[in-house]
Amino acid sequence: MSAVFGGIYCLRHSVHCLIVDKDTNRCKAVIDSRGQRISCSHVVVENSYLDMMMSVFRYLSRAVLITDSSVLPSDSDQQISVVTVPPAAAGGPSVKMVELCSSSMTCIPGTHLVHLTCQSVGSAHEDLSPLVTRMFRTTESQNEDQRPSVLWCLFFNMADGSTLEVEGHQLPSNVYVCCGPDGGLGHEHAVKQVRHTCWSHCSSAERFCWTEPKPDLMRTVG
């Protein structure tokens, strides 16, 4: 969304260090991974820059799949599906699935992009591979059937952003930390954090732009 409203992205550049004014305790510039100095009024970073200072209390298990068809067949090729899969065993986590078609501009025509997310119990592969093999055809499938085939997949674990404390660190006064995604579909926690922690300091005179998802564009199955 930043680019839509005029934001400039420096791709493949990471922040190497901050230049801080000792008198004001404000960051006045950053040095990127290529040695370039970029002057700034405010710095907003995600929580991985403070991994050594932050305690992670909960993790998410995630999987990203590219498939050859939809798990919820439809006459429309404009479909975005949101599915909540109940726990496979008592006490286990439910899994949230978001399936995007090519019209969402996230995958090529003839394929679908699937995101699976749940609270971690073990590794991402341990938590999500049973669901993947149940709902999709994989290289481990024995029989031909009508399930979508997995063309590519990735399993990984990440910190649950809703459990991370981003305040209370010894940082320059104009450096703000925002957490990554949480287990919710709309990432409401991260959006509220940006609005109340960063936006009020950086651009209080500007309107905070946050577009609510439109229910008529999504198909939800519980």
QUIPEKA-V930213 format. One record per pair of residues at least 12 apart in sequence whose ideal C-beta (glycine too) atoms are under 7 Angstrom apart, sorted by the first residue. I is the first residue (numbers start at 1). J is the second residue. Records with the same first field share a line. If there is no record, write none. Layout:
I: J / J
This chain:
1: 209
5: 209
10: 32
13: 32 / 33 / 34
14: 32 / 33
15: 30 / 32 / 45
16: 31 / 32 / 33
17: 31
18: 30 / 43 / 172 / 175
19: 31
20: 172
25: 172 / 173
26: 172 / 173 / 174
27: 40 / 43 / 172 / 174 / 175
30: 43
41: 174
42: 174 / 176 / 202
43: 174 / 175
44: 176 / 178 / 198
45: 177
46: 178 / 180
47: 164 / 166 / 177 / 179 / 180
50: 169 / 177
53: 169
54: 164 / 165
56: 159 / 164
57: 163
58: 119 / 160 / 163
59: 120 / 157 / 158 / 159 / 160
60: 117 / 119 / 120 / 157 / 158 / 160 / 183
61: 118 / 120 / 124 / 127 / 128 / 157
62: 116 / 117 / 124 / 156 / 158
63: 116 / 124 / 128 / 132 / 153 / 154 / 155
64: 115 / 153 / 154
65: 114 / 132 / 136 / 150 / 153
66: 107 / 111 / 113 / 151 / 152
67: 111 / 112 / 114 / 136 / 148 / 149 / 150 / 151
68: 110 / 111 / 148 / 149 / 151
69: 112 / 148
70: 99 / 101 / 112 / 148
71: 99 / 135 / 148
72: 219 / 221
77: 101 / 103
78: 101 / 103
79: 101 / 219
80: 100 / 101 / 104 / 217 / 218
81: 99 / 219
82: 98 / 185 / 218 / 219 / 220
83: 97 / 221
84: 96 / 222
85: 97 / 131
88: 130
92: 121
93: 118 / 119 / 121
94: 118
95: 116 / 117 / 118 / 128 / 131
96: 117 / 118 / 185
97: 114 / 115 / 116
98: 115 / 185
99: 112 / 114
100: 112 / 113
111: 151
116: 128 / 131
117: 183
119: 183
120: 157
123: 157
124: 155 / 156 / 157
125: 155
128: 155
132: 150 / 153
135: 147
136: 148 / 149 / 150
137: 149 / 150
138: 150
158: 180
159: 180
160: 182 / 183
161: 179 / 180 / 181 / 182 / 189 / 190
162: 182 / 189
164: 179
166: 178 / 179 / 193 / 197
176: 197 / 198 / 201
178: 190 / 193 / 194 / 198
179: 193
186: 213
191: 210
195: 208
